[in-house]
Amino acid sequence: MANRSATCREYLEFMIDGGYTRSDLWLSDGWETVRHFCWQAPLYWDRHPSDPTGWRVFTLRGWHGLSDLLDTAVCHVSFFEADAFAKWRSCRLPTEAEWESVAGHLPVEGTFLEAERLHPGTANGTGDIEQLFGDTWEWTASAYTGYPGYKPPVGALGEYNAKFMSSQMILRGGSCVTPADHIRATYRNFFPPAARWQFSGIRLAK
């Protein structure tokens, strides 16, 4: 697995290289979604001529030129976008098991809600594994299904879990708006593959 999250700078390169116009990079449902909603960039990115990149980003602290955020972890991307970006980089997304096998050996530390940053940060560049916890929820290549032997309990909790174990993909690690005490290495989050409103990001694997 990559030792850090994919950045806005890298994602912008994907866009400039025609990432949203090349059907060969996209899963079939993803390509249909891109065309239907006319996606050209991550959610909350807006074309703006005043920034050198031509883009600005709406954050929880208002508008910022993309040039100020280029080395931060890209966020508000769907599973479809994460998968297409990975293909463009000749990589793939890690499976849930791969992600957990790495994260389980690391302390649960990162940019969480308590930092009051309210936006993903940058990697320190130490060469060690960084940003597994906090910053962005990271899409995995794994669908949200029950572990072997799992049986939904009787009642509302069982109904909730059983109903949502369909057409959802797993994300791991928490984000910059997740309380630190809400996360552990085994915590499973799940969203439909087209969802983008969450602080969802990308970690590459080979």
C-alpha positions in Angstrom: 0.0 0.0 0.0 1.1 3.6 -0.6 2.5 5.3 2.5 0.1 8.2 2.2 -3.1 9.4 0.8 -3.4 10.6 -2.8 -3.2 14.4 -3.0 -5.2 17.1 -4.8 -2.1 17.7 -7.0 -2.1 14.1 -8.2 -5.9 14.1 -8.7 -5.6 17.4 -10.7 -3.1 15.7 -13.0 -5.6 12.9 -13.5 -8.2 15.5 -14.5 -5.8 17.3 -16.9 -5.0 14.0 -18.5 -8.7 13.5 -19.4 -9.6 11.3 -16.5 -13.3 12.2 -16.7 -13.5 11.7 -20.5 -11.8 8.3 -20.8 -14.3 5.5 -20.6 -11.5 2.9 -20.4 -10.6 4.0 -16.8 -14.1 3.6 -15.4 -16.3 0.8 -14.2 -19.5 0.6 -16.3 -21.8 2.0 -13.6 -19.2 4.7 -12.8 -19.0 5.8 -16.4 -22.8 6.0 -16.6 -22.7 8.1 -13.4 -20.1 10.5 -14.7 -22.1 11.1 -17.9 -25.4 11.4 -16.1 -24.3 13.9 -13.5 -21.7 15.6 -15.8 -18.9 15.1 -13.2 -15.7 16.9 -14.1 -14.0 17.1 -10.6 -14.5 16.1 -7.0 -17.5 17.4 -5.2 -17.1 21.0 -4.0 -14.5 21.8 -6.6 -15.5 24.8 -8.8 -13.8 26.4 -11.8 -12.4 29.7 -10.9 -10.0 31.8 -13.1 -8.5 33.7 -10.2 -6.6 30.6 -9.0 -3.5 29.5 -11.0 -4.9 26.0 -11.2 -8.3 27.2 -12.5 -10.1 25.7 -9.6 -11.3 26.6 -6.1 -12.6 24.3 -3.3 -15.5 24.9 -0.9 -14.4 23.8 2.6 -16.0 24.0 6.0 -14.1 27.3 6.4 -15.3 28.7 3.1 -13.7 28.9 -0.4 -10.0 28.3 -0.9 -8.0 28.3 -4.1 -6.9 24.8 -5.1 -3.3 26.0 -5.3 -3.4 26.4 -1.5 -4.6 22.7 -1.1 -2.6 20.9 -3.7 -0.6 18.8 -1.3 -3.5 17.9 1.0 -5.3 14.6 0.7 -8.0 14.7 -2.0 -11.5 14.2 -0.6 -15.1 14.1 -1.6 -14.5 11.5 -4.3 -16.7 8.5 -5.0 -15.6 4.9 -5.1 -16.0 5.2 -8.9 -13.6 8.1 -9.0 -11.1 6.5 -6.6 -11.1 3.3 -8.8 -10.7 5.3 -12.0 -7.8 7.3 -10.5 -6.1 4.1 -9.3 -6.4 2.6 -12.8 -4.9 5.8 -14.3 -1.9 5.4 -12.0 -1.6 1.7 -13.0 -2.6 0.7 -9.4 -5.7 -0.4 -7.6 -7.5 0.2 -4.3 -6.5 -1.9 -1.3 -8.9 -4.6 -0.1 -10.4 -4.2 3.3 -8.2 -7.1 4.6 -5.1 -5.5 3.3 -5.9 -2.1 4.8 -6.6 -3.7 8.2 -3.5 -5.9 8.2 -1.4 -2.7 7.9 -3.5 -0.5 10.2 -3.7 -3.0 13.0 0.0 -2.6 13.7 -0.1 1.2 13.9 -1.3 3.6 16.6 -4.7 5.3 16.0 -3.3 8.8 15.4 -4.0 11.4 12.7 -6.0 14.5 11.9 -9.3 14.1 13.7 -12.1 16.4 14.7 -10.2 17.5 17.9 -7.5 19.1 15.7 -10.2 21.6 14.6 -8.7 21.7 11.1 -12.0 20.5 9.4 -10.1 19.6 6.3 -7.6 16.9 5.3 -4.0 17.7 5.9 -0.7 16.9 4.2 1.6 13.9 4.8 4.8 14.6 6.7 6.9 12.9 4.1 8.8 10.7 6.5 8.5 7.6 4.3 6.5 5.8 7.0 2.9 4.8 6.6 0.9 8.0 7.2 -2.7 9.2 7.2 -4.3 5.8 7.7 -6.3 7.3 10.5 -8.0 10.7 10.2 -7.8 13.1 7.2 -10.1 11.1 4.9 -12.1 7.9 4.9 -10.3 5.6 2.4 -12.2 3.6 -0.1 -11.3 0.0 -0.3 -12.0 -2.5 -3.1 -14.2 -4.6 -0.8 -18.0 -4.7 -0.7 -19.9 -4.4 2.5 -20.8 -7.9 3.4 -20.9 -9.9 6.6 -17.8 -11.6 7.9 -17.8 -15.4 7.6 -20.3 -16.8 10.1 -22.0 -13.5 10.7 -25.7 -13.6 11.5 -27.8 -10.4 12.0 -29.1 -10.2 15.6 -32.8 -10.1 16.2 -34.3 -6.6 16.4 -33.6 -3.1 15.0 -29.8 -3.4 15.0 -29.9 -6.7 13.0 -32.4 -5.2 10.6 -30.3 -2.1 10.1 -27.1 -4.1 9.3 -28.9 -6.7 7.1 -30.7 -4.1 5.0 -27.6 -2.1 4.2 -25.4 -5.1 3.3 -26.2 -4.4 -0.4 -24.5 -2.4 -3.1 -22.2 -0.6 -0.6 -18.4 -0.3 -0.5 -16.2 -0.3 2.6 -14.2 2.7 3.7 -11.7 2.7 6.5 -9.8 5.0 8.9 -12.0 8.0 9.8 -11.6 11.6 8.7 -10.8 15.1 9.8 -14.3 15.4 11.2 -14.4 12.1 13.0 -13.9 12.1 16.8 -10.7 10.2 17.7 -12.5 8.0 20.2 -14.9 6.9 17.4 -12.2 5.0 15.4 -10.3 1.8 15.8 -8.4 -0.3 13.2 -11.4 -2.6 12.7 -14.1 0.1 12.3 -16.1 -0.4 9.0 -17.8 2.4 7.3 -19.8 1.9 4.1 -21.4 4.0 1.4 -22.9 3.5 -2.1 -20.1 3.7 -4.8 -21.4 7.0 -6.2 -21.5 8.8 -2.8 -19.2 11.9 -2.5 -20.5 14.1 0.3 -18.4 12.3 2.9 -14.7 13.2 3.5 -13.8 10.1 1.3 -10.3 9.8 -0.2 -7.9 7.4 -1.9 -4.9 5.2 -1.0 -3.3 3.3 -3.8 -2.1 -0.3 -3.8 -0.3 -2.6 -6.1 
